[in-house]
Amino acid sequence: MAMGNVVIIGAGIIGQAHALTARAAGWDVTLLERDGRPLGASVRNFGTLWPIGCQFGPEREQALYGVARWRELAATAGFPLTDTGSLSLAYRPEAWAVLQEFAAAGGGAAAAFELRGPKQVAARFPAAQPAGLQGALFSPAEAVVPSAIALAALTRHLAAQGVALHFGTPVVRVHDDAVETSDGRRFPFDRLVIAAGEEMRLLFPAELAAAGLSRCRLQMFRTPPQPAGFALGSILVSDLTLGHYPAFRECPSTALLRARLADELPRHGEWGVHVIAAQHPDGSLVLGDSHEYASDFAPDYRTEVEELILSALAQFVRVPDLRVASRWHGTYLKSTRGVTQVVLQPRPRVTMVTAMGGLGMTLSWGLARQTVAAWRDEGN
Ligand SMILES: Cc1cc2nc3c(=O)[nH]c(=O)nc-3n(C[C@H](O)[C@H](O)[C@H](O)COP(=O)(O)OP(=O)(O)OC[C@H]3O[C@@H](n4cnc5c(N)ncnc54)[C@H](O)[C@@H]3O)c2cc1C
């Protein structure tokens, strides 16, 4: 029995996760996307499911639920998911201290972090740079999903589940009980989800501005498929990344590490460069990124930033083919108040979900579950 109409604006991962979750709970669902296919942050990311970046507690639980859901859907909707885990490599003593503190804080069967010495790393992960390595932390929870392929498969799955899809259909106005699209059509709703990603100027701009959000642009690139016989072996990161994610903030040595990195790598700090290397099923490596905060951006793709990423990469991984096959920018909203997700209710029955920063793909299914459960608790 249908519970009412849900309209969702935006077919990125947040919109698609809400569409499938609401449909499974019995709602009639309509998904409206301005482009002919999703082209936002959701198809411009690393494709890494990244619980290790999430704070211990409810957010990590939400992330682990997300990974489990992605795994189920890889099987049912038909897209690749590679259980790579992640390997955080420490080259500075401060970074090695952070990893040991992190493992201790998250110890126990559920977290299952494994500290590894340089010899163990060399034996299991030959792509990792051995020079200067102090130690590493392997975490089995992370995985790689090629996001453009996954989203296309999810879209087909949504259609098969009876979600009404309207692509090439920009929403220009939200009325009390219906949204209006640029061609003048109205789609009535009992519940509305706005999952419009970084678009903060069109729908409820004042509410978004009041929530303390900034646009953040990131620079990324992809290598050609690596030669046969090369395997990255895991998602690889190192010292710069430990200063970046909320999960590491609680470690006492993180402040020391950040201070040393700021001193040694000021240009990396200026451009917000930290480096993730993820190998995709076609053998290519997706590499990035940088973080530039502004309300709008110059069009340049900056070669200096790419050089900063490459120089940091060379410190921790040996890649046989570092030619660049493609380059792109991605943009998302990020909270200036340090929170990793923003859920607003600008009007009754309207939910806006945004500002997951670099963790939205990981958190998407947990956020959708939370939104749809809240409707049930409200008694529709
Ligand atoms: C470079 C980069 C790397 C990242 N790496 C990771 C990672 O490895 N792991 C991870 O978990 N997260 C990662 N993220 C974050 C993650 O990709 C985002 O948090 C997530 O994709 C946000 O999804 P979304 O659906 O909110 O936004 P989007 O994917 O941007 O989707 C919003 C959609 O709304 C549509 N839209 C906007 N306005 C309208 C309108 N008026 N009418 C109709 N449609 C509209 C847009 O066309 C778009 O398709 C990364 C992000 C970037 C940019």
The ligand as an ORCA input file, in Angstrom:
! r2SCAN-3c Opt
* xyz 0 1
  C      36.617     15.040     -5.892
  C      35.704     14.360     -4.890
  C      36.131     13.207     -4.266
  C      35.264     12.567     -3.358
  N      35.610     11.348     -2.866
  C      34.726     10.661     -2.099
  C      35.002      9.333     -1.697
  O      36.000      8.750     -2.095
  N      34.132      8.726     -0.846
  C      32.985      9.342     -0.435
  O      32.263      8.754      0.357
  N      32.659     10.573     -0.860
  C      33.496     11.233     -1.690
  N      33.185     12.473     -2.138
  C      31.942     13.089     -1.694
  C      30.746     12.567     -2.449
  O      31.047     12.346     -3.809
  C      29.626     13.601     -2.289
  O      29.424     13.892     -0.916
  C      28.325     13.048     -2.849
  O      28.522     12.599     -4.163
  C      27.243     14.106     -2.818
  O      26.125     13.547     -3.458
  P      24.863     14.431     -3.808
  O      23.881     13.506     -4.396
  O      24.501     15.258     -2.630
  O      25.410     15.506     -4.863
  P      25.649     15.422     -6.437
  O      26.309     14.170     -6.849
  O      26.350     16.704     -6.779
  O      24.198     15.387     -7.046
  C      23.323     16.493     -7.038
  C      22.423     16.353     -8.229
  O      21.388     17.308     -8.142
  C      21.116     17.796     -9.432
  N      20.438     19.097     -9.285
  C      20.916     20.218     -8.720
  N      20.002     21.196     -8.758
  C      18.907     20.673     -9.351
  C      17.617     21.202     -9.677
  N      17.278     22.457     -9.384
  N      16.724     20.392    -10.295
  C      17.040     19.098    -10.591
  N      18.262     18.568    -10.329
  C      19.159     19.331     -9.701
  C      22.496     17.893    -10.072
  O      22.425     17.929    -11.473
  C      23.157     16.619     -9.537
  O      22.990     15.511    -10.411
  C      34.006     13.133     -3.042
  C      33.598     14.298     -3.682
  C      34.442     14.911     -4.613
  C      33.968     16.156     -5.319
*
